[in-house]
Amino acid sequence: MSTSDPEPPPANASAALSSSSPSRPTTRGQVTSWALWDWGSAAFNAVIVTFVFSVYLTDSVGKDLEEPFSAATWLSIAIALAGLVIALTAPVMGQRADRGGRRKRSLALWTYLTVALTAAMFLVDSGAPNPWFWVGLVLLAVGSITFEFAEVSYFAMLRQVSTPSTVGRVSGFGWAMGYFGGIFLLLAAFLGFISGEGDERGLLGIPVDGGLNVRLVCLVAAVWFAVFALPVLFKVPENRAAARRGGDGARSNDDDNGAADNAGFLASYRILWADLKALWARDPRTVKFLIASAIFRDGLAGVFTFGAILAVSVYGLAPGDVLIFGVAANVVAALGAVVAGYLDDRIGPKAVIVGSLVAMLATMTVLLFVSGTTMFWIFGLLM
C-alpha cells in the first residue's frame, strides 16, 4: 500500500492487493518479463555492490590511502550518505510516479542511469588510485541511489503481475530470478575474467594491469542489466487506472492529484506529510511498518555491501574465492526465496519475516565470535 492512499487501509494484505489487482488477466509472459528485471539487476547487486567492484575498490584501488580513514571506512561513509538521500527522496519519487501513472517511465529512467554509472566504473584504474578511488566511490554511491529509485517502481509493479492468492509465489519467483542471475553472472565473471594466477586471468586471458579484468566485468554487468531490463518495459502495461484513482486501490482526491502532478518537487513533501498524518490517524500500524521496513532494509544494505569486504579483510578469503562464495550464497538464497514465497501464501508474511529475522540475528551473532574461512562459509551461507 502506498502512503498516498486516501482510503482507509484494508484489514489485511490480501484485501490490499485485491483492491489493486489488475483488471486484465495476468499472463505468465508478464510475470516472467517482470522477473527478468530482477535477473538483470544481479549485475548491480551481486557484481558491483557485493562481490566484485566494492572489493576491488577497497582492496586494490584504495589500498594505499593515507589516514585518517581506510578505503572501507570511506565506502561506509559514502553508502551512508547515499542511504540518507534515498530515505529523504524515495517516498516522494514513488508518490509522483504513482500519481502520474509513470511507473514504467520511472523504472526505465533510473535503471538506465544505473547502467550508465556501472559502465563508467570501467574507468576506475587501480594503477593510478588517487583520483580514481574517489571517482569509483562516487559512482558506487550514486549508483546505489539510482538503483534504489528503480526498485521503488519495480516493486510497485508486483501488484500488476500478481493476484492476492499468488503474490507470495510471484514475489519469491522474482527474488529467485535475481539470485539465479547472480549465480550465472558471477560464474561468468570468475571463469572468464578473474580465475587463475599471473599477469593474465580467466579463460579469456585478460591482463590484470590496472585492474583491467575487473573493469571489463563492470562493462559486462552494464550490458547484462541493460538487456534484461527491457522485457518488463515492453510486456507489462502501465498502471493508468491506479493513477486515475490517486494511487493503488484508492479513489482519487482531485485536489491532491492535481497538486502532485503539477507541483514542484519540494511541494510534494507537503502532500506526502499530509498523507502520512492521515494514514497515522487511520492505522498507525502501517506507518510503524514502513519505519521498521526502512531500518530493516538499511541493515540488509550494510550486510550486502560489506559482506565480501569483511570476508577478505577479516575472515581471510582470497578475492577470487569470494566470487565462489557469492555463487554458493546465491544458490541457497534462491532456494530460500522460492520456499519463503510459498510459505508466505500459506502461513502469511509476518511469520516468514519474523522467522527470517530471528535466523539472521542468530547467525550474525555467531559470526561475531568465530574466525577463519570455514566458519565464514558455514554461517555466511546460513545467513
TORKOL-967646 format. One record per residue (C-alpha): residue number from 1; residue in three letters; z, x, y. Coordinates in nm, 2 decimals. Each point is the difference from the previous one (the first is absolute). Layout:
# residues N
(NUM 'ALA' (Z X Y))
...
# end
This chain:
# residues 383
(1 'MET' (0.00 0.00 0.00))
(2 'SER' (-0.09 0.14 0.34))
(3 'THR' (0.24 0.01 0.29))
(4 'SER' (-0.24 -0.21 0.20))
(5 'ASP' (0.05 -0.31 -0.21))
(6 'PRO' (0.12 -0.28 0.23))
(7 'GLU' (0.08 -0.23 -0.30))
(8 'PRO' (0.33 0.03 -0.19))
(9 'PRO' (-0.02 0.24 -0.30))
(10 'PRO' (-0.05 -0.16 -0.34))
(11 'ALA' (0.29 0.00 -0.24))
(12 'ASN' (-0.14 0.26 -0.23))
(13 'ALA' (-0.28 0.25 -0.03))
(14 'SER' (-0.22 -0.23 -0.20))
(15 'ALA' (0.01 -0.26 0.26))
(16 'ALA' (-0.08 0.26 0.26))
(17 'LEU' (-0.31 0.10 -0.19))
(18 'SER' (-0.11 -0.35 -0.08))
(19 'SER' (-0.01 -0.08 0.36))
(20 'SER' (-0.25 0.28 0.07))
(21 'SER' (-0.19 0.02 -0.32))
(22 'PRO' (-0.38 0.02 0.05))
(23 'SER' (-0.17 -0.34 0.00))
(24 'ARG' (-0.29 0.15 -0.20))
(25 'PRO' (0.05 0.12 -0.36))
(26 'THR' (0.10 0.37 -0.03))
(27 'THR' (-0.25 0.19 -0.22))
(28 'ARG' (0.06 0.30 -0.21))
(29 'GLY' (-0.25 0.19 0.21))
(30 'GLN' (0.20 -0.06 0.31))
(31 'VAL' (0.32 0.11 -0.17))
(32 'THR' (-0.17 0.32 -0.13))
(33 'SER' (-0.16 0.07 0.34))
(34 'TRP' (0.34 -0.04 0.17))
(35 'ALA' (0.17 0.23 -0.26))
(36 'LEU' (-0.27 0.26 0.04))
(37 'TRP' (0.13 0.07 0.35))
(38 'ASP' (0.33 0.10 -0.17))
(39 'TRP' (-0.20 0.22 -0.24))
(40 'GLY' (-0.17 0.17 0.29))
(41 'SER' (0.32 0.03 0.21))
(42 'ALA' (0.14 0.24 -0.26))
(43 'ALA' (-0.21 0.26 0.17))
(44 'PHE' (0.24 -0.01 0.30))
(45 'ASN' (0.32 -0.09 -0.18))
(46 'ALA' (-0.02 0.23 -0.30))
(47 'VAL' (-0.22 0.28 0.12))
(48 'ILE' (0.07 0.03 0.36))
(49 'VAL' (0.36 -0.11 0.05))
(50 'THR' (0.17 0.08 -0.33))
(51 'PHE' (-0.15 0.26 -0.23))
(52 'VAL' (-0.27 0.21 0.17))
(53 'PHE' (-0.04 0.02 0.38))
(54 'SER' (0.37 -0.03 0.09))
(55 'VAL' (0.09 0.28 -0.25))
(56 'TYR' (-0.29 0.21 0.13))
(57 'LEU' (0.11 -0.05 0.36))
(58 'THR' (0.36 0.10 -0.05))
(59 'ASP' (-0.04 0.26 -0.28))
(60 'SER' (-0.31 0.18 0.12))
(61 'VAL' (-0.10 -0.08 0.36))
(62 'GLY' (0.35 -0.02 0.14))
(63 'LYS' (0.18 0.25 -0.23))
(64 'ASP' (0.04 0.27 0.27))
(65 'LEU' (0.11 -0.23 0.28))
(66 'GLU' (0.27 0.15 0.22))
(67 'GLU' (0.34 -0.16 0.06))
(68 'PRO' (0.16 -0.23 0.09))
(69 'PHE' (-0.16 -0.23 -0.25))
(70 'SER' (-0.18 0.04 -0.33))
(71 'ALA' (-0.34 -0.16 -0.07))
(72 'ALA' (0.17 -0.27 -0.21))
(73 'THR' (0.24 -0.08 0.28))
(74 'TRP' (-0.28 -0.04 0.25))
(75 'LEU' (-0.18 -0.22 -0.25))
(76 'SER' (0.32 -0.22 -0.03))
(77 'ILE' (0.01 -0.03 0.38))
(78 'ALA' (-0.37 -0.09 0.02))
(79 'ILE' (0.03 -0.27 -0.27))
(80 'ALA' (0.32 -0.14 0.16))
(81 'LEU' (-0.18 -0.03 0.33))
(82 'ALA' (-0.29 -0.17 -0.17))
(83 'GLY' (0.24 -0.24 -0.17))
(84 'LEU' (0.14 -0.09 0.34))
(85 'VAL' (-0.34 -0.08 0.13))
(86 'ILE' (-0.08 -0.21 -0.30))
(87 'ALA' (0.33 -0.19 0.03))
(88 'LEU' (-0.06 -0.08 0.37))
(89 'THR' (-0.37 -0.09 -0.03))
(90 'ALA' (-0.09 -0.12 -0.35))
(91 'PRO' (0.16 -0.35 0.04))
(92 'VAL' (-0.21 -0.07 0.32))
(93 'MET' (-0.32 0.14 -0.16))
(94 'GLY' (0.04 -0.23 -0.29))
(95 'GLN' (0.08 -0.30 0.22))
(96 'ARG' (-0.31 0.05 0.21))
(97 'ALA' (-0.22 0.05 -0.30))
(98 'ASP' (0.14 -0.32 -0.17))
(99 'ARG' (-0.03 -0.22 0.31))
(100 'GLY' (-0.35 0.12 0.08))
(101 'GLY' (-0.12 -0.04 -0.36))
(102 'ARG' (-0.10 0.37 0.00))
(103 'ARG' (0.18 0.14 -0.30))
(104 'LYS' (-0.32 0.15 -0.15))
(105 'ARG' (-0.10 0.16 0.33))
(106 'SER' (0.35 0.15 0.04))
(107 'LEU' (-0.01 0.12 -0.36))
(108 'ALA' (-0.34 0.17 0.05))
(109 'LEU' (0.10 0.16 0.34))
(110 'TRP' (0.32 0.16 -0.13))
(111 'THR' (-0.14 0.09 -0.34))
(112 'TYR' (-0.29 0.20 0.14))
(113 'LEU' (0.21 0.16 0.27))
(114 'THR' (0.22 0.12 -0.29))
(115 'VAL' (-0.32 0.12 -0.18))
(116 'ALA' (-0.11 0.20 0.31))
(117 'LEU' (0.35 0.16 0.04))
(118 'THR' (-0.01 0.09 -0.37))
(119 'ALA' (-0.34 0.16 0.04))
(120 'ALA' (0.12 0.20 0.30))
(121 'MET' (0.27 0.16 -0.21))
(122 'PHE' (-0.28 0.22 -0.14))
(123 'LEU' (0.04 0.20 0.33))
(124 'VAL' (0.36 0.10 -0.08))
(125 'ASP' (-0.05 0.37 -0.10))
(126 'SER' (0.29 0.18 -0.16))
(127 'GLY' (-0.15 0.33 0.10))
(128 'ALA' (0.08 -0.07 0.37))
(129 'PRO' (0.32 -0.21 -0.03))
(130 'ASN' (0.11 0.00 0.37))
(131 'PRO' (-0.18 -0.24 0.14))
(132 'TRP' (-0.12 -0.18 -0.31))
(133 'PHE' (0.34 -0.09 -0.12))
(134 'TRP' (0.05 -0.21 0.31))
(135 'VAL' (-0.34 -0.16 -0.04))
(136 'GLY' (0.07 -0.08 -0.36))
(137 'LEU' (0.34 -0.14 0.09))
(138 'VAL' (-0.15 -0.23 0.27))
(139 'LEU' (-0.28 -0.12 -0.24))
(140 'LEU' (0.25 -0.08 -0.27))
(141 'ALA' (0.24 -0.19 0.24))
(142 'VAL' (-0.27 -0.20 0.17))
(143 'GLY' (-0.17 -0.06 -0.34))
(144 'SER' (0.33 -0.14 -0.12))
(145 'ILE' (0.00 -0.25 0.29))
(146 'THR' (-0.36 -0.12 -0.04))
(147 'PHE' (0.05 -0.03 -0.38))
(148 'GLU' (0.31 -0.22 0.04))
(149 'PHE' (-0.19 -0.21 0.25))
(150 'ALA' (-0.28 -0.05 -0.26))
(151 'GLU' (0.26 -0.09 -0.26))
(152 'VAL' (0.13 -0.28 0.23))
(153 'SER' (-0.33 -0.18 -0.02))
(154 'TYR' (-0.06 0.09 -0.37))
(155 'PHE' (0.34 -0.13 -0.12))
(156 'ALA' (-0.06 -0.32 0.21))
(157 'MET' (-0.32 -0.06 -0.19))
(158 'LEU' (0.19 -0.03 -0.33))
(159 'ARG' (0.05 -0.37 0.09))
(160 'GLN' (-0.37 -0.04 0.02))
(161 'VAL' (-0.07 0.12 -0.36))
(162 'SER' (0.30 -0.14 -0.19))
(163 'THR' (0.18 -0.33 -0.06))
(164 'PRO' (0.37 -0.07 -0.03))
(165 'SER' (-0.02 0.04 -0.38))
(166 'THR' (-0.20 0.32 0.01))
(167 'VAL' (0.13 0.19 0.30))
(168 'GLY' (0.22 0.23 -0.20))
(169 'ARG' (-0.27 0.09 -0.25))
(170 'VAL' (-0.26 0.05 0.28))
(171 'SER' (0.24 0.21 0.20))
(172 'GLY' (0.10 0.21 -0.31))
(173 'PHE' (-0.37 0.04 -0.08))
(174 'GLY' (-0.07 0.14 0.36))
(175 'TRP' (0.29 0.24 -0.02))
(176 'ALA' (-0.11 0.12 -0.35))
(177 'MET' (-0.35 0.05 0.13))
(178 'GLY' (0.14 0.22 0.27))
(179 'TYR' (0.19 0.21 -0.25))
(180 'PHE' (-0.30 0.03 -0.24))
(181 'GLY' (-0.22 0.10 0.29))
(182 'GLY' (0.26 0.27 0.08))
(183 'ILE' (-0.02 0.12 -0.37))
(184 'PHE' (-0.38 0.03 0.01))
(185 'LEU' (-0.01 0.17 0.34))
(186 'LEU' (0.28 0.24 -0.07))
(187 'LEU' (-0.15 0.10 -0.33))
(188 'ALA' (-0.34 0.06 0.17))
(189 'ALA' (0.17 0.20 0.28))
(190 'PHE' (0.20 0.21 -0.25))
(191 'LEU' (-0.28 0.07 -0.25))
(192 'GLY' (-0.28 0.04 0.26))
(193 'PHE' (0.18 0.18 0.29))
(194 'ILE' (0.36 0.12 -0.08))
(195 'SER' (0.04 0.11 -0.36))
(196 'GLY' (-0.01 0.37 -0.10))
(197 'GLU' (0.09 0.33 0.15))
(198 'GLY' (-0.17 0.25 0.22))
(199 'ASP' (-0.22 -0.02 0.30))
(200 'GLU' (-0.21 -0.29 -0.13))
(201 'ARG' (0.16 -0.32 -0.14))
(202 'GLY' (-0.10 -0.30 -0.20))
(203 'LEU' (-0.30 -0.07 -0.22))
(204 'LEU' (-0.21 0.01 0.32))
(205 'GLY' (0.11 0.35 0.08))
(206 'ILE' (0.11 -0.07 0.36))
(207 'PRO' (0.13 0.30 0.21))
(208 'VAL' (0.36 -0.02 0.10))
(209 'ASP' (-0.05 0.20 0.31))
(210 'GLY' (0.13 -0.20 0.30))
(211 'GLY' (0.11 -0.28 -0.24))
(212 'LEU' (-0.37 -0.11 -0.04))
(213 'ASN' (0.06 -0.15 -0.34))
(214 'VAL' (0.28 -0.23 0.13))
(215 'ARG' (-0.20 -0.08 0.32))
(216 'LEU' (-0.29 -0.11 -0.21))
(217 'VAL' (0.23 -0.23 -0.19))
(218 'CYS' (0.07 -0.17 0.33))
(219 'LEU' (-0.37 -0.07 0.05))
(220 'VAL' (-0.03 -0.14 -0.35))
(221 'ALA' (0.31 -0.22 0.07))
(222 'ALA' (-0.16 -0.13 0.32))
(223 'VAL' (-0.33 -0.09 -0.17))
(224 'TRP' (0.19 -0.17 -0.29))
(225 'PHE' (0.20 -0.22 0.24))
(226 'ALA' (-0.30 -0.09 0.21))
(227 'VAL' (-0.20 -0.11 -0.31))
(228 'PHE' (0.27 -0.21 -0.17))
(229 'ALA' (0.11 -0.17 0.32))
(230 'LEU' (-0.34 -0.17 0.03))
(231 'PRO' (0.02 -0.27 -0.27))
(232 'VAL' (0.30 -0.19 0.16))
(233 'LEU' (-0.19 -0.01 0.33))
(234 'PHE' (-0.31 -0.16 -0.16))
(235 'LYS' (0.15 -0.22 -0.28))
(236 'VAL' (0.32 -0.15 0.14))
(237 'PRO' (-0.07 -0.26 0.28))
(238 'GLU' (0.20 0.01 0.33))
(239 'ASN' (0.29 -0.24 0.02))
(240 'ARG' (-0.12 -0.20 0.30))
(241 'ALA' (0.20 -0.31 -0.11))
(242 'ALA' (0.33 0.19 0.04))
(243 'ALA' (-0.11 0.11 0.35))
(244 'ARG' (-0.06 -0.36 0.10))
(245 'ARG' (0.35 -0.09 -0.13))
(246 'GLY' (0.16 0.28 0.20))
(247 'GLY' (0.09 0.20 -0.31))
(248 'ASP' (0.00 -0.04 -0.37))
(249 'GLY' (0.14 -0.34 -0.11))
(250 'ALA' (0.08 -0.13 0.35))
(251 'ARG' (-0.14 -0.25 0.25))
(252 'SER' (-0.12 0.15 0.32))
(253 'ASN' (0.20 0.02 0.32))
(254 'ASP' (-0.29 0.00 0.25))
(255 'ASP' (0.19 0.16 0.28))
(256 'ASP' (0.12 0.29 -0.22))
(257 'ASN' (-0.33 0.04 -0.16))
(258 'GLY' (-0.19 0.02 0.33))
(259 'ALA' (0.26 0.24 0.13))
(260 'ALA' (-0.02 0.23 -0.30))
(261 'ASP' (-0.38 0.01 0.00))
(262 'ASN' (-0.04 0.06 0.38))
(263 'ALA' (0.32 0.19 0.09))
(264 'GLY' (0.02 0.37 0.03))
(265 'PHE' (0.17 0.20 -0.27))
(266 'LEU' (0.34 0.01 0.18))
(267 'ALA' (0.00 -0.37 0.05))
(268 'SER' (-0.03 -0.04 -0.38))
(269 'TYR' (0.36 0.13 -0.03))
(270 'ARG' (0.13 -0.30 0.20))
(271 'ILE' (-0.17 -0.23 -0.25))
(272 'LEU' (0.13 0.20 -0.30))
(273 'TRP' (0.35 -0.01 0.14))
(274 'ALA' (-0.02 -0.37 0.05))
(275 'ASP' (-0.12 -0.04 -0.36))
(276 'LEU' (0.28 0.21 -0.13))
(277 'LYS' (0.26 -0.19 0.19))
(278 'ALA' (-0.14 -0.33 -0.13))
(279 'LEU' (-0.01 0.14 -0.35))
(280 'TRP' (0.36 0.12 0.02))
(281 'ALA' (0.11 -0.35 0.11))
(282 'ARG' (-0.18 -0.16 -0.29))
(283 'ASP' (0.07 0.24 -0.28))
(284 'PRO' (0.18 0.33 0.08))
(285 'ARG' (-0.05 0.12 -0.36))
(286 'THR' (-0.37 0.06 0.07))
(287 'VAL' (0.08 0.22 0.30))
(288 'LYS' (0.26 0.19 -0.21))
(289 'PHE' (-0.26 0.04 -0.27))
(290 'LEU' (-0.25 0.15 0.25))
(291 'ILE' (0.26 0.25 0.13))
(292 'ALA' (0.10 0.10 -0.36))
(293 'SER' (-0.37 0.03 -0.09))
(294 'ALA' (-0.06 0.24 0.30))
(295 'ILE' (0.29 0.22 -0.10))
(296 'PHE' (-0.11 -0.01 -0.37))
(297 'ARG' (-0.36 0.10 0.09))
(298 'ASP' (0.12 0.29 0.22))
(299 'GLY' (0.21 0.12 -0.29))
(300 'LEU' (-0.31 -0.01 -0.23))
(301 'ALA' (-0.21 0.18 0.26))
(302 'GLY' (0.26 0.28 0.00))
(303 'VAL' (-0.01 0.02 -0.38))
(304 'PHE' (-0.38 0.01 -0.02))
(305 'THR' (-0.04 0.24 0.29))
(306 'PHE' (0.25 0.26 -0.11))
(307 'GLY' (0.01 -0.05 -0.38))
(308 'ALA' (-0.27 0.27 -0.07))
(309 'ILE' (0.13 0.23 0.27))
(310 'LEU' (0.35 -0.01 -0.15))
(311 'ALA' (-0.15 0.05 -0.35))
(312 'VAL' (-0.15 0.33 0.12))
(313 'SER' (0.27 0.13 0.23))
(314 'VAL' (0.32 -0.12 -0.18))
(315 'TYR' (-0.08 -0.07 -0.37))
(316 'GLY' (-0.25 0.29 -0.05))
(317 'LEU' (-0.32 -0.18 -0.10))
(318 'ALA' (-0.32 0.20 0.07))
(319 'PRO' (-0.23 -0.16 0.25))
(320 'GLY' (-0.27 -0.06 -0.27))
(321 'ASP' (0.26 -0.15 -0.23))
(322 'VAL' (0.09 -0.25 0.27))
(323 'LEU' (-0.34 -0.17 -0.05))
(324 'ILE' (0.06 -0.03 -0.37))
(325 'PHE' (0.34 -0.16 0.08))
(326 'GLY' (-0.18 -0.23 0.24))
(327 'VAL' (-0.24 -0.11 -0.27))
(328 'ALA' (0.29 -0.07 -0.24))
(329 'ALA' (0.19 -0.18 0.28))
(330 'ASN' (-0.29 -0.22 0.07))
(331 'VAL' (-0.04 -0.10 -0.37))
(332 'VAL' (0.36 -0.11 -0.03))
(333 'ALA' (0.00 -0.17 0.34))
(334 'ALA' (-0.32 -0.19 -0.08))
(335 'LEU' (0.15 -0.13 -0.33))
(336 'GLY' (0.31 -0.09 0.19))
(337 'ALA' (-0.20 -0.19 0.27))
(338 'VAL' (-0.18 -0.21 -0.27))
(339 'VAL' (0.33 -0.08 -0.18))
(340 'ALA' (0.18 -0.08 0.32))
(341 'GLY' (-0.28 -0.23 0.11))
(342 'TYR' (0.04 -0.21 -0.31))
(343 'LEU' (0.38 0.01 0.03))
(344 'ASP' (-0.03 -0.12 0.37))
(345 'ASP' (-0.18 -0.31 -0.12))
(346 'ARG' (0.25 -0.07 -0.28))
(347 'ILE' (0.34 0.09 0.15))
(348 'GLY' (-0.07 0.02 0.37))
(349 'PRO' (-0.05 0.28 0.25))
(350 'LYS' (0.37 0.04 0.09))
(351 'ALA' (0.11 0.10 -0.35))
(352 'VAL' (-0.29 0.25 -0.02))
(353 'ILE' (0.08 0.15 0.34))
(354 'VAL' (0.37 0.03 -0.07))
(355 'GLY' (-0.05 0.15 -0.34))
(356 'SER' (-0.25 0.25 0.13))
(357 'LEU' (0.23 0.10 0.29))
(358 'VAL' (0.29 0.06 -0.24))
(359 'ALA' (-0.22 0.21 -0.22))
(360 'MET' (-0.13 0.21 0.29))
(361 'LEU' (0.35 0.06 0.14))
(362 'ALA' (0.13 0.11 -0.34))
(363 'THR' (-0.29 0.24 -0.07))
(364 'MET' (0.01 0.15 0.36))
(365 'THR' (0.38 0.05 -0.03))
(366 'VAL' (-0.05 0.19 -0.32))
(367 'LEU' (-0.27 0.21 0.17))
(368 'LEU' (0.26 0.11 0.26))
(369 'PHE' (0.20 0.18 -0.27))
(370 'VAL' (-0.26 0.15 -0.23))
(371 'SER' (-0.24 0.29 0.04))
(372 'GLY' (-0.31 0.15 -0.17))
(373 'THR' (-0.34 -0.13 -0.08))
(374 'THR' (0.10 -0.19 -0.32))
(375 'MET' (0.26 -0.21 0.18))
(376 'PHE' (-0.25 -0.08 0.28))
(377 'TRP' (-0.27 -0.11 -0.25))
(378 'ILE' (0.24 -0.23 -0.18))
(379 'PHE' (0.18 -0.17 0.29))
(380 'GLY' (-0.30 0.03 0.24))
(381 'LEU' (-0.21 -0.21 -0.25))
(382 'LEU' (0.28 -0.24 -0.05))
(383 'MET' (0.03 -0.05 0.38))
# end
